[in-house]
Amino acid sequence: MAGIYIHIPFCRKRCHYCDFFKSTDLSQKARLLEGLKKELQSRAPELVSEEINTIYFGGGTPSVLLIDELKDLLNIIYQNYQVAENTEITLEANPDDLSQAILSALKQTGFNRLSMGVQSFSEADLKLMNRRHGVMQAVQSVKWAKKAGFSNISIDLIYGLPNQTIEEWERNVRIAVELDVQHVSAYNLTYHEGTVFYDQLKKGVLKELPDELSLQQFEMLVKILKEAGFEHYEISNFCKPGLYSQHNSSYWKSRKYLGIGPSAHSYDLASRRWNVSSISKYLEGLENDQPYFETEILTEQDRYNDFIITGLRTVWGISEEYIQATFSSEYFNHFLKMKAKYLQSGHLLCNSGTVSISPEGLFISDKIMADFMVVESC
């Protein structure tokens, strides 16, 4: 099994917190679409023996594309790859790009999962983040999606926003529950260098929310969603029973995936490949048969660290037996040392040889994973 990720690097507006590769200049959209088709066709041999079980349109904002443009890309995939019958096909979308007619057309085109960038159900927060939509647009988009036949809807939320109170955050989560979506991804705000929020933080315009308050918001998120019947299957992701994001789960379970488009990453178990983070350089490379990507062959250390980062963050955890069988004794011994440390502190769980982060360890998961990783070659 394998997945295909297509990066659509266009946004109508730049959000103040986002550090993903994107452009607000849509003038090269038609040329880029031809480039995406060419890359999809040229790279088909890489997955010739694989069945495609997930297709994911991310960005940027893929919902800026027209229905026919999305349909053309899907047709290229079906013509060149072996697509499974029940493939999960996801579109990331902004609420203000959606209407009842567009959602119905997306469903008819073959999309069966939506990931909506809601971020907040507070008008003040949306304005602060420079989002394009309003609260009612977000609520209405979810209702329209259900009416169009979508039964797998995910919404993104952000907590830890400047001045966000615990009561305001609780209201966000409870609205998500009331909307009866099947999946929620919730992220603690990070101030990435190069973003407006980062600059405002450095200038003192914004003040970072205290860690204690962010932790309280995270704990409230977990409590409310669990009471509502959601499974907490990855640090930032919750779903109704069985409705995991299959595409993202393939990343966490170390399966092959192909990344198409500028800045997109690919993984084939033995190497990583990433396309240049430039629309013009990406297109020039494709159009002139010149390199537009870099490749790295993974060392044992790389593979061990990748496995740690992806496995520990999920409810499925890491098999101690797999670590011992796959990696040399130095890596296994380091794993055992860190396991003992965090079992003792209560931040890890171990059940039948499977190691996972405990509820108490979730909020410091970055530190736990960093300790488990090997920085210098064993």
VEXDO-714131 format. One line per field, with one value per residue (C-alpha): residue number from 1; residue in one letter; chain; x, y, z. Coordinates in steps of 0.001 Angstrom, whole numbers. Example, Ala and Ser with C-alpha at 12.3 -4.5 7.8 and 13.67 -1.06 7.14 Angstrom:
BEGIN
nr: c(1:2) $
rest: c(A:S) $
kette: c(A:A) $
c1: c(12300:13670) $
c2: c(-4500:-1060) $
c3: c(7800:7140) $
//
This chain:
BEGIN
nr: c(1:2:3:4:5:6:7:8:9:10:11:12:13:14:15:16:17:18:19:20:21:22:23:24:25:26:27:28:29:30:31:32:33:34:35:36:37:38:39:40:41:42:43:44:45:46:47:48:49:50:51:52:53:54:55:56:57:58:59:60:61:62:63:64:65:66:67:68:69:70:71:72:73:74:75:76:77:78:79:80:81:82:83:84:85:86:87:88:89:90:91:92:93:94:95:96:97:98:99:100:101:102:103:104:105:106:107:108:109:110:111:112:113:114:115:116:117:118:119:120:121:122:123:124:125:126:127:128:129:130:131:132:133:134:135:136:137:138:139:140:141:142:143:144:145:146:147:148:149:150:151:152:153:154:155:156:157:158:159:160:161:162:163:164:165:166:167:168:169:170:171:172:173:174:175:176:177:178:179:180:181:182:183:184:185:186:187:188:189:190:191:192:193:194:195:196:197:198:199:200:201:202:203:204:205:206:207:208:209:210:211:212:213:214:215:216:217:218:219:220:221:222:223:224:225:226:227:228:229:230:231:232:233:234:235:236:237:238:239:240:241:242:243:244:245:246:247:248:249:250:251:252:253:254:255:256:257:258:259:260:261:262:263:264:265:266:267:268:269:270:271:272:273:274:275:276:277:278:279:280:281:282:283:284:285:286:287:288:289:290:291:292:293:294:295:296:297:298:299:300:301:302:303:304:305:306:307:308:309:310:311:312:313:314:315:316:317:318:319:320:321:322:323:324:325:326:327:328:329:330:331:332:333:334:335:336:337:338:339:340:341:342:343:344:345:346:347:348:349:350:351:352:353:354:355:356:357:358:359:360:361:362:363:364:365:366:367:368:369:370:371:372:373:374:375:376:377:378) $
rest: c(M:A:G:I:Y:I:H:I:P:F:C:R:K:R:C:H:Y:C:D:F:F:K:S:T:D:L:S:Q:K:A:R:L:L:E:G:L:K:K:E:L:Q:S:R:A:P:E:L:V:S:E:E:I:N:T:I:Y:F:G:G:G:T:P:S:V:L:L:I:D:E:L:K:D:L:L:N:I:I:Y:Q:N:Y:Q:V:A:E:N:T:E:I:T:L:E:A:N:P:D:D:L:S:Q:A:I:L:S:A:L:K:Q:T:G:F:N:R:L:S:M:G:V:Q:S:F:S:E:A:D:L:K:L:M:N:R:R:H:G:V:M:Q:A:V:Q:S:V:K:W:A:K:K:A:G:F:S:N:I:S:I:D:L:I:Y:G:L:P:N:Q:T:I:E:E:W:E:R:N:V:R:I:A:V:E:L:D:V:Q:H:V:S:A:Y:N:L:T:Y:H:E:G:T:V:F:Y:D:Q:L:K:K:G:V:L:K:E:L:P:D:E:L:S:L:Q:Q:F:E:M:L:V:K:I:L:K:E:A:G:F:E:H:Y:E:I:S:N:F:C:K:P:G:L:Y:S:Q:H:N:S:S:Y:W:K:S:R:K:Y:L:G:I:G:P:S:A:H:S:Y:D:L:A:S:R:R:W:N:V:S:S:I:S:K:Y:L:E:G:L:E:N:D:Q:P:Y:F:E:T:E:I:L:T:E:Q:D:R:Y:N:D:F:I:I:T:G:L:R:T:V:W:G:I:S:E:E:Y:I:Q:A:T:F:S:S:E:Y:F:N:H:F:L:K:M:K:A:K:Y:L:Q:S:G:H:L:L:C:N:S:G:T:V:S:I:S:P:E:G:L:F:I:S:D:K:I:M:A:D:F:M:V:V:E:S:C) $
kette: c(A:A:A:A:A:A:A:A:A:A:A:A:A:A:A:A:A:A:A:A:A:A:A:A:A:A:A:A:A:A:A:A:A:A:A:A:A:A:A:A:A:A:A:A:A:A:A:A:A:A:A:A:A:A:A:A:A:A:A:A:A:A:A:A:A:A:A:A:A:A:A:A:A:A:A:A:A:A:A:A:A:A:A:A:A:A:A:A:A:A:A:A:A:A:A:A:A:A:A:A:A:A:A:A:A:A:A:A:A:A:A:A:A:A:A:A:A:A:A:A:A:A:A:A:A:A:A:A:A:A:A:A:A:A:A:A:A:A:A:A:A:A:A:A:A:A:A:A:A:A:A:A:A:A:A:A:A:A:A:A:A:A:A:A:A:A:A:A:A:A:A:A:A:A:A:A:A:A:A:A:A:A:A:A:A:A:A:A:A:A:A:A:A:A:A:A:A:A:A:A:A:A:A:A:A:A:A:A:A:A:A:A:A:A:A:A:A:A:A:A:A:A:A:A:A:A:A:A:A:A:A:A:A:A:A:A:A:A:A:A:A:A:A:A:A:A:A:A:A:A:A:A:A:A:A:A:A:A:A:A:A:A:A:A:A:A:A:A:A:A:A:A:A:A:A:A:A:A:A:A:A:A:A:A:A:A:A:A:A:A:A:A:A:A:A:A:A:A:A:A:A:A:A:A:A:A:A:A:A:A:A:A:A:A:A:A:A:A:A:A:A:A:A:A:A:A:A:A:A:A:A:A:A:A:A:A:A:A:A:A:A:A:A:A:A:A:A:A:A:A:A:A:A:A:A:A:A:A:A:A:A:A:A:A:A:A:A:A:A:A:A:A:A:A:A:A:A:A) $
c1: c(0:1143:-141:55:264:-257:863:-1185:982:-1620:-3519:-5741:-4458:-1432:-2344:-228:800:1482:4988:4010:5304:2686:2111:-735:112:-2158:-934:1050:-1788:-2414:1310:1674:-1227:544:3693:1831:420:3864:5399:2566:3085:6885:7009:4425:7163:8203:4928:4330:4079:2084:-1642:-2631:-4940:-4758:-4723:-4354:-4583:-2833:-1356:-1564:-5261:-6292:-9866:-8752:-8724:-11779:-13677:-12475:-8867:-9134:-10869:-8051:-5442:-7475:-7860:-4080:-3655:-6241:-4676:-1135:-1444:-3148:-5772:-7570:-11362:-11968:-9142:-9395:-9347:-8964:-9203:-8010:-10430:-11102:-14747:-15068:-14209:-17147:-20793:-23517:-22983:-19182:-19384:-21857:-19532:-16522:-18415:-19390:-15782:-14601:-13519:-14752:-12988:-12758:-10217:-11502:-9190:-11554:-8863:-11313:-14987:-14143:-14418:-11694:-9292:-9986:-9261:-6058:-4887:-5832:-8214:-10537:-13696:-16058:-17557:-20917:-19179:-17336:-20482:-22467:-19723:-19841:-23638:-23440:-20779:-23030:-25930:-23673:-23039:-19689:-19521:-15832:-15230:-12232:-11754:-8521:-8410:-5597:-5179:-2629:-3517:-2522:-4974:-7137:-8945:-9793:-13491:-13032:-11163:-13835:-16434:-14391:-14201:-17864:-18960:-16856:-18627:-22066:-21304:-20854:-17752:-15847:-12322:-10617:-6981:-5957:-2550:-826:189:3861:5618:7558:10333:9335:5659:3809:3082:6808:7688:4910:6108:9663:8418:6264:3007:1924:2567:2944:361:1934:2698:451:-2566:-1780:-1536:-4923:-6406:-4886:-6231:-9683:-9553:-8749:-11425:-14274:-13505:-13113:-16457:-17950:-16726:-13540:-10428:-7213:-5047:-2196:-881:-2899:-5563:-8916:-11515:-14799:-14159:-12151:-12208:-8491:-6867:-5590:-3204:-1534:-1512:571:3241:3196:3281:6266:4566:5627:4255:4841:4950:3969:4435:6836:8167:6469:8324:8455:9513:10208:11484:15121:15355:13726:13180:11975:11036:12405:10369:9970:7207:9428:12388:10062:8470:11766:13170:10174:9896:13613:14178:16515:16670:13978:14490:17059:17386:18881:19670:18708:21323:20453:20432:18001:15685:15758:15015:12240:10674:10838:9333:6467:5680:5792:3303:480:-1770:-232:3178:6422:7130:10174:10591:10689:13416:15512:15049:15564:18348:21784:22273:23526:20189:18214:20189:19577:15872:15797:17600:15079:12190:13274:13660:10184:8410:9728:8532:5090:5359:5418:3276:4409:1822:2855:6090:4501:5753:3578:3364:1052:-1641:691:3468:1528:2120:5913:5988:8533:11042:10384:10907:14038:15516:14708:16380:20080:21916:25367:25937:26066) $
c2: c(0:3538:7098:10116:13655:16621:20044:22963:25971:28697:30758:33770:35259:34615:33545:35085:31768:29605:28629:26129:26813:28823:31845:34351:34916:32589:33796:30586:28253:26859:26264:24609:22245:21057:20559:18476:16274:15798:14851:12417:10715:10612:9178:6417:3736:4400:2863:396:-2536:-640:-195:3398:3519:7234:10416:13721:17254:19604:23062:25936:25883:23171:24453:27447:25028:24616:21320:20500:21193:18791:16244:16407:15652:12721:11376:11437:9436:6841:6546:6025:4296:1234:2881:713:504:2182:4713:7588:10810:13952:17625:20347:23255:26709:27306:30435:28459:26111:26215:23592:23248:22986:20372:18293:18484:17473:14418:13448:13920:11248:13062:11198:13082:16795:18494:21976:24707:26177:27011:28799:29466:32953:35942:37761:34821:34475:38164:37907:34968:36781:34027:34679:33077:33869:31598:31194:30270:27488:26157:26368:24606:21595:21417:21723:19004:16615:17447:16741:13242:13594:11291:11786:15423:16717:20204:21871:23926:25918:26410:28415:31600:34921:35888:32822:31905:28385:29279:30467:27289:25108:26854:26025:22338:22047:23638:21046:18296:19822:19885:16111:15927:12652:13963:16839:17930:20384:22057:24184:27489:27556:30804:29861:32142:34074:34353:37529:36042:35388:38984:40325:38122:39426:43022:42479:43040:39500:37663:33883:32049:30465:26753:26007:27505:25718:22469:23127:23729:20498:18518:20041:19156:15520:15280:16772:14801:11507:12089:12716:9329:10363:8185:10060:8164:10629:13546:16155:13970:12607:10598:8800:5027:3729:6979:7704:9813:6896:9136:10662:7273:5961:8530:7430:3734:4186:3343:4563:7824:9999:13784:15771:19529:22198:21470:18047:15174:11509:8385:4864:3213:3549:7202:10609:12988:16572:18937:22476:25049:27368:27317:28779:26440:23449:24233:25074:21734:19776:21647:21336:17824:19191:18300:19952:17835:16440:12883:11478:7793:6953:5646:3276:6285:8124:5117:4617:8301:8363:5304:6883:10220:8639:5674:7186:9901:7407:5212:2206:3023:1204:-2512:-3244:-6499:-4599:-2258:-5228:-7114:-4143:-2066:-2833:-3429:114:1545:-1078:-390:3361:2619:501:3215:5889:3489:2835:6580:7529:4475:5502:9098:7907:9484:6148:3028:-483:-3113:-6541:-5135:-2071:1267:4389:7823:8011:10691:12469:12478:13783:17470:16919:14462:16539:16215:12478:11816:13967:11887:8624:9838:9280:12505:11015:7776:4770) $
c3: c(0:-706:-706:-2999:-1642:-3992:-2763:-4071:-3112:-3545:-962:-1537:1715:3951:7502:10244:11853:8790:7674:4961:1461:-423:-2660:-2923:-6595:-8585:-11988:-12555:-11596:-15106:-15674:-12281:-12962:-16106:-14046:-11477:-14235:-15733:-12391:-11675:-15033:-14861:-11355:-11824:-12211:-8583:-7381:-10191:-7774:-5146:-4709:-3916:-910:-39:-2139:-322:-1733:722:661:589:-109:-2603:-2576:-4674:-7645:-9847:-9832:-13370:-12362:-9429:-11647:-14219:-11537:-10221:-13763:-14260:-11054:-12084:-15548:-14266:-10892:-9452:-7251:-4687:-4853:-1473:-1600:876:-1184:922:35:2385:2089:3470:4476:2324:-826:-283:-1282:-1453:-5214:-4945:-2171:-4177:-7201:-5079:-3832:-7369:-8521:-6090:-2939:131:2933:3734:5982:6777:8027:10612:13248:15575:16212:17509:15172:17146:16806:13087:12576:14628:12489:9258:8203:5263:6635:9487:12141:10400:7130:8929:10586:7353:5355:7680:7347:3561:3404:5306:3009:1:1358:3114:6132:6886:7805:9733:11137:12268:15465:17097:20838:22804:20930:22532:25294:24641:27868:28965:28608:25017:24124:25733:23588:20439:21286:22244:18957:17105:19063:18371:14636:14853:12680:12491:13046:14847:14481:17194:17315:19917:18310:17332:16476:13330:12173:9060:10012:11021:14441:15005:14141:16361:19235:18925:18832:21909:20008:20935:24163:24180:26255:29395:29084:32062:30308:27026:28995:30598:27148:25844:28809:28315:24605:25405:28110:26056:22907:24751:26489:23036:21777:19968:19946:20744:18258:17695:19750:17825:16216:17366:15462:15850:16157:13192:11218:11406:8736:6682:4766:7815:9513:6612:7540:11161:10233:7876:4593:1169:-151:-3186:-2782:-5873:-6305:-5047:-1515:-1389:292:-702:1201:-74:3166:2044:1013:1329:-1539:-1452:-4248:-4354:-2409:-5387:-7984:-10722:-10061:-9800:-13167:-14888:-13784:-15020:-18314:-19123:-17731:-15081:-11362:-9250:-6138:-3743:-2453:724:1268:4835:7248:10079:12396:10078:9906:13679:14357:11766:13351:16799:15681:13768:16009:19485:18628:17989:20088:18299:19786:19064:19181:21322:19407:16100:17392:18510:15236:12895:14427:15854:19569:20234:19110:21013:24201:23853:23376:26539:28534:27536:28037:31645:32311:31129:32533:35917:35494:34365:30904:29060:29000:28077:27200:25859:24480:22876:24159:23902:25501:28509:28888:31320:28731:25757:26376:26656:23766:21809:24667:25038:21335:21290:24113:22332:19144:18499:17661:17119:15263:17554) $
//
